[in-house]
Structure formats: C-alpha cells, structure tokens
Amino acid sequence: MAKLPHEYPPRTAVFYHYAQWRGDGTWEHITQALRESYRRTIGRSSQPTAAIIDSQSVKTTEMGGPHGYDGGKKIKGRKRHLLVDTQGNLLKNKVQPADLACCPPW
C-alpha cells in the first residue's frame, strides 16, 4: 500500500474526503470545469459536439472490486471504458467486470 506524504492527514481522513467528493460529484465538476476552460483556451466551444469511446480489459488481483473473465481477450479482471472529446479530454469513465460485453450506460 502506498504511503502518503507526511504533511498529509491520516490515510483514513484522505480516503473519507475522496469518497465524499466522488459521491457528491465534486470530482466530475472539477473535470468538467478544467475541460471547458481548456477548450475555450484553444479556441473551441466549451461543449464538445463529438466524442470517442474506447474500452480496455485489464488484469486485476482477486482482492476487492468487481471482476470477470473477458473470453475474447482471455483476461480475468475489469474492463474500463473512457468517453473523451476529440481533444482527448475526459467526458466520462466507467469500470465494470471484464465479462460484460456491452458498453456502460453513460
């Protein structure tokens, strides 16, 4: 397990706040604000009109989280899906067991 720098609060406090922000949409809001700002900076509309989706099956350990077997790739683990704009900026992401064949509902 990775150690946090000594100037950080205890690991449980850091995880608590991370989980809170994940649950209440703070991380999604930050990502959106940064993406929109960047797009305006490069002269694009703040909202994309096209997106690209991709998925990747990755091996995982037996510990924690959902996992499955992707028979096509012969990988036991998880499948991660990314939806990005044409500049490669993250719009959405989803992780699910590798044995699910379809893309997640965004």
Biotite code that builds the C-alpha atoms (Angstrom):
import biotite.structure as struc

atoms = struc.array([
    struc.Atom([0.000, 0.000, 0.000], chain_id="A", res_id=1, res_name="MET", atom_name="CA", element="C"),
    struc.Atom([1.377, 3.393, -0.988], chain_id="A", res_id=2, res_name="ALA", atom_name="CA", element="C"),
    struc.Atom([2.204, 5.840, 1.762], chain_id="A", res_id=3, res_name="LYS", atom_name="CA", element="C"),
    struc.Atom([1.001, 9.398, 1.719], chain_id="A", res_id=4, res_name="LEU", atom_name="CA", element="C"),
    struc.Atom([3.491, 12.253, 2.185], chain_id="A", res_id=5, res_name="PRO", atom_name="CA", element="C"),
    struc.Atom([3.994, 13.079, 5.864], chain_id="A", res_id=6, res_name="HIS", atom_name="CA", element="C"),
    struc.Atom([2.319, 16.502, 5.540], chain_id="A", res_id=7, res_name="GLU", atom_name="CA", element="C"),
    struc.Atom([-0.989, 14.840, 4.587], chain_id="A", res_id=8, res_name="TYR", atom_name="CA", element="C"),
    struc.Atom([-3.608, 13.937, 7.199], chain_id="A", res_id=9, res_name="PRO", atom_name="CA", element="C"),
    struc.Atom([-4.117, 10.260, 8.124], chain_id="A", res_id=10, res_name="PRO", atom_name="CA", element="C"),
    struc.Atom([-4.955, 7.914, 5.250], chain_id="A", res_id=11, res_name="ARG", atom_name="CA", element="C"),
    struc.Atom([-8.496, 7.319, 6.575], chain_id="A", res_id=12, res_name="THR", atom_name="CA", element="C"),
    struc.Atom([-9.240, 11.056, 6.541], chain_id="A", res_id=13, res_name="ALA", atom_name="CA", element="C"),
    struc.Atom([-7.914, 11.438, 2.993], chain_id="A", res_id=14, res_name="VAL", atom_name="CA", element="C"),
    struc.Atom([-9.977, 8.489, 1.766], chain_id="A", res_id=15, res_name="PHE", atom_name="CA", element="C"),
    struc.Atom([-13.070, 9.780, 3.574], chain_id="A", res_id=16, res_name="TYR", atom_name="CA", element="C"),
    struc.Atom([-12.904, 13.112, 1.737], chain_id="A", res_id=17, res_name="HIS", atom_name="CA", element="C"),
    struc.Atom([-12.070, 11.464, -1.580], chain_id="A", res_id=18, res_name="TYR", atom_name="CA", element="C"),
    struc.Atom([-15.102, 9.174, -1.223], chain_id="A", res_id=19, res_name="ALA", atom_name="CA", element="C"),
    struc.Atom([-17.334, 12.115, -0.248], chain_id="A", res_id=20, res_name="GLN", atom_name="CA", element="C"),
    struc.Atom([-16.217, 14.136, -3.279], chain_id="A", res_id=21, res_name="TRP", atom_name="CA", element="C"),
    struc.Atom([-16.644, 11.140, -5.566], chain_id="A", res_id=22, res_name="ARG", atom_name="CA", element="C"),
    struc.Atom([-20.154, 10.558, -4.214], chain_id="A", res_id=23, res_name="GLY", atom_name="CA", element="C"),
    struc.Atom([-21.345, 14.156, -4.393], chain_id="A", res_id=24, res_name="ASP", atom_name="CA", element="C"),
    struc.Atom([-19.963, 14.810, -7.893], chain_id="A", res_id=25, res_name="GLY", atom_name="CA", element="C"),
    struc.Atom([-17.138, 17.179, -6.900], chain_id="A", res_id=26, res_name="THR", atom_name="CA", element="C"),
    struc.Atom([-14.529, 15.312, -8.987], chain_id="A", res_id=27, res_name="TRP", atom_name="CA", element="C"),
    struc.Atom([-16.848, 15.306, -12.007], chain_id="A", res_id=28, res_name="GLU", atom_name="CA", element="C"),
    struc.Atom([-17.459, 19.044, -11.593], chain_id="A", res_id=29, res_name="HIS", atom_name="CA", element="C"),
    struc.Atom([-13.707, 19.761, -11.378], chain_id="A", res_id=30, res_name="ILE", atom_name="CA", element="C"),
    struc.Atom([-13.033, 17.680, -14.501], chain_id="A", res_id=31, res_name="THR", atom_name="CA", element="C"),
    struc.Atom([-15.811, 19.481, -16.363], chain_id="A", res_id=32, res_name="GLN", atom_name="CA", element="C"),
    struc.Atom([-14.580, 22.952, -15.348], chain_id="A", res_id=33, res_name="ALA", atom_name="CA", element="C"),
    struc.Atom([-10.987, 22.156, -16.388], chain_id="A", res_id=34, res_name="LEU", atom_name="CA", element="C"),
    struc.Atom([-12.106, 20.616, -19.704], chain_id="A", res_id=35, res_name="ARG", atom_name="CA", element="C"),
    struc.Atom([-14.342, 23.573, -20.584], chain_id="A", res_id=36, res_name="GLU", atom_name="CA", element="C"),
    struc.Atom([-11.633, 26.081, -19.672], chain_id="A", res_id=37, res_name="SER", atom_name="CA", element="C"),
    struc.Atom([-9.059, 24.258, -21.782], chain_id="A", res_id=38, res_name="TYR", atom_name="CA", element="C"),
    struc.Atom([-11.392, 24.009, -24.768], chain_id="A", res_id=39, res_name="ARG", atom_name="CA", element="C"),
    struc.Atom([-12.111, 27.772, -24.613], chain_id="A", res_id=40, res_name="ARG", atom_name="CA", element="C"),
    struc.Atom([-8.358, 28.482, -24.310], chain_id="A", res_id=41, res_name="THR", atom_name="CA", element="C"),
    struc.Atom([-7.637, 26.621, -27.562], chain_id="A", res_id=42, res_name="ILE", atom_name="CA", element="C"),
    struc.Atom([-10.498, 28.380, -29.354], chain_id="A", res_id=43, res_name="GLY", atom_name="CA", element="C"),
    struc.Atom([-13.074, 25.587, -29.241], chain_id="A", res_id=44, res_name="ARG", atom_name="CA", element="C"),
    struc.Atom([-16.643, 25.625, -27.947], chain_id="A", res_id=45, res_name="SER", atom_name="CA", element="C"),
    struc.Atom([-16.746, 24.729, -24.249], chain_id="A", res_id=46, res_name="SER", atom_name="CA", element="C"),
    struc.Atom([-19.120, 21.830, -25.035], chain_id="A", res_id=47, res_name="GLN", atom_name="CA", element="C"),
    struc.Atom([-17.957, 19.131, -27.457], chain_id="A", res_id=48, res_name="PRO", atom_name="CA", element="C"),
    struc.Atom([-20.148, 18.087, -30.365], chain_id="A", res_id=49, res_name="THR", atom_name="CA", element="C"),
    struc.Atom([-18.391, 14.748, -30.931], chain_id="A", res_id=50, res_name="ALA", atom_name="CA", element="C"),
    struc.Atom([-16.922, 12.090, -28.669], chain_id="A", res_id=51, res_name="ALA", atom_name="CA", element="C"),
    struc.Atom([-14.850, 8.928, -28.890], chain_id="A", res_id=52, res_name="ILE", atom_name="CA", element="C"),
    struc.Atom([-15.423, 5.811, -26.772], chain_id="A", res_id=53, res_name="ILE", atom_name="CA", element="C"),
    struc.Atom([-12.897, 3.073, -26.111], chain_id="A", res_id=54, res_name="ASP", atom_name="CA", element="C"),
    struc.Atom([-12.599, 0.180, -23.698], chain_id="A", res_id=55, res_name="SER", atom_name="CA", element="C"),
    struc.Atom([-9.726, -1.885, -22.378], chain_id="A", res_id=56, res_name="GLN", atom_name="CA", element="C"),
    struc.Atom([-9.695, -5.120, -20.403], chain_id="A", res_id=57, res_name="SER", atom_name="CA", element="C"),
    struc.Atom([-7.081, -5.143, -17.652], chain_id="A", res_id=58, res_name="VAL", atom_name="CA", element="C"),
    struc.Atom([-5.885, -7.848, -15.294], chain_id="A", res_id=59, res_name="LYS", atom_name="CA", element="C"),
    struc.Atom([-6.689, -7.446, -11.621], chain_id="A", res_id=60, res_name="THR", atom_name="CA", element="C"),
    struc.Atom([-5.915, -9.240, -8.417], chain_id="A", res_id=61, res_name="THR", atom_name="CA", element="C"),
    struc.Atom([-8.516, -11.256, -6.547], chain_id="A", res_id=62, res_name="GLU", atom_name="CA", element="C"),
    struc.Atom([-8.804, -8.560, -3.885], chain_id="A", res_id=63, res_name="MET", atom_name="CA", element="C"),
    struc.Atom([-11.620, -6.048, -3.937], chain_id="A", res_id=64, res_name="GLY", atom_name="CA", element="C"),
    struc.Atom([-13.993, -4.831, -6.567], chain_id="A", res_id=65, res_name="GLY", atom_name="CA", element="C"),
    struc.Atom([-15.989, -6.499, -9.299], chain_id="A", res_id=66, res_name="PRO", atom_name="CA", element="C"),
    struc.Atom([-14.130, -8.596, -11.846], chain_id="A", res_id=67, res_name="HIS", atom_name="CA", element="C"),
    struc.Atom([-14.909, -11.156, -14.525], chain_id="A", res_id=68, res_name="GLY", atom_name="CA", element="C"),
    struc.Atom([-13.366, -13.047, -17.425], chain_id="A", res_id=69, res_name="TYR", atom_name="CA", element="C"),
    struc.Atom([-13.146, -11.492, -20.897], chain_id="A", res_id=70, res_name="ASP", atom_name="CA", element="C"),
    struc.Atom([-13.136, -14.583, -23.132], chain_id="A", res_id=71, res_name="GLY", atom_name="CA", element="C"),
    struc.Atom([-12.191, -12.636, -26.259], chain_id="A", res_id=72, res_name="GLY", atom_name="CA", element="C"),
    struc.Atom([-9.084, -11.138, -24.684], chain_id="A", res_id=73, res_name="LYS", atom_name="CA", element="C"),
    struc.Atom([-8.506, -14.059, -22.283], chain_id="A", res_id=74, res_name="LYS", atom_name="CA", element="C"),
    struc.Atom([-8.153, -11.649, -19.379], chain_id="A", res_id=75, res_name="ILE", atom_name="CA", element="C"),
    struc.Atom([-9.546, -12.065, -15.881], chain_id="A", res_id=76, res_name="LYS", atom_name="CA", element="C"),
    struc.Atom([-10.195, -8.657, -14.435], chain_id="A", res_id=77, res_name="GLY", atom_name="CA", element="C"),
    struc.Atom([-12.040, -5.466, -15.222], chain_id="A", res_id=78, res_name="ARG", atom_name="CA", element="C"),
    struc.Atom([-12.984, -3.505, -18.294], chain_id="A", res_id=79, res_name="LYS", atom_name="CA", element="C"),
    struc.Atom([-12.528, 0.239, -18.250], chain_id="A", res_id=80, res_name="ARG", atom_name="CA", element="C"),
    struc.Atom([-14.450, 2.459, -20.634], chain_id="A", res_id=81, res_name="HIS", atom_name="CA", element="C"),
    struc.Atom([-13.493, 6.025, -21.482], chain_id="A", res_id=82, res_name="LEU", atom_name="CA", element="C"),
    struc.Atom([-15.514, 8.631, -23.311], chain_id="A", res_id=83, res_name="LEU", atom_name="CA", element="C"),
    struc.Atom([-13.357, 11.541, -24.495], chain_id="A", res_id=84, res_name="VAL", atom_name="CA", element="C"),
    struc.Atom([-13.845, 14.574, -26.703], chain_id="A", res_id=85, res_name="ASP", atom_name="CA", element="C"),
    struc.Atom([-11.877, 14.985, -29.934], chain_id="A", res_id=86, res_name="THR", atom_name="CA", element="C"),
    struc.Atom([-9.067, 16.682, -27.995], chain_id="A", res_id=87, res_name="GLN", atom_name="CA", element="C"),
    struc.Atom([-8.721, 13.645, -25.704], chain_id="A", res_id=88, res_name="GLY", atom_name="CA", element="C"),
    struc.Atom([-10.297, 15.346, -22.676], chain_id="A", res_id=89, res_name="ASN", atom_name="CA", element="C"),
    struc.Atom([-12.211, 13.040, -20.360], chain_id="A", res_id=90, res_name="LEU", atom_name="CA", element="C"),
    struc.Atom([-16.007, 13.243, -20.547], chain_id="A", res_id=91, res_name="LEU", atom_name="CA", element="C"),
    struc.Atom([-16.966, 10.057, -18.656], chain_id="A", res_id=92, res_name="LYS", atom_name="CA", element="C"),
    struc.Atom([-15.364, 6.887, -17.396], chain_id="A", res_id=93, res_name="ASN", atom_name="CA", element="C"),
    struc.Atom([-16.716, 3.593, -16.098], chain_id="A", res_id=94, res_name="LYS", atom_name="CA", element="C"),
    struc.Atom([-15.122, 0.437, -14.698], chain_id="A", res_id=95, res_name="VAL", atom_name="CA", element="C"),
    struc.Atom([-17.014, -2.856, -14.709], chain_id="A", res_id=96, res_name="GLN", atom_name="CA", element="C"),
    struc.Atom([-16.323, -6.599, -14.702], chain_id="A", res_id=97, res_name="PRO", atom_name="CA", element="C"),
    struc.Atom([-14.477, -7.732, -17.845], chain_id="A", res_id=98, res_name="ALA", atom_name="CA", element="C"),
    struc.Atom([-17.163, -10.314, -18.709], chain_id="A", res_id=99, res_name="ASP", atom_name="CA", element="C"),
    struc.Atom([-19.798, -7.670, -19.510], chain_id="A", res_id=100, res_name="LEU", atom_name="CA", element="C"),
    struc.Atom([-19.945, -7.423, -23.275], chain_id="A", res_id=101, res_name="ALA", atom_name="CA", element="C"),
    struc.Atom([-21.600, -4.067, -23.756], chain_id="A", res_id=102, res_name="CYS", atom_name="CA", element="C"),
    struc.Atom([-20.596, -0.511, -23.090], chain_id="A", res_id=103, res_name="CYS", atom_name="CA", element="C"),
    struc.Atom([-21.942, 1.109, -19.916], chain_id="A", res_id=104, res_name="PRO", atom_name="CA", element="C"),
    struc.Atom([-24.915, 3.446, -19.963], chain_id="A", res_id=105, res_name="PRO", atom_name="CA", element="C"),
    struc.Atom([-23.486, 6.924, -19.587], chain_id="A", res_id=106, res_name="TRP", atom_name="CA", element="C"),
])
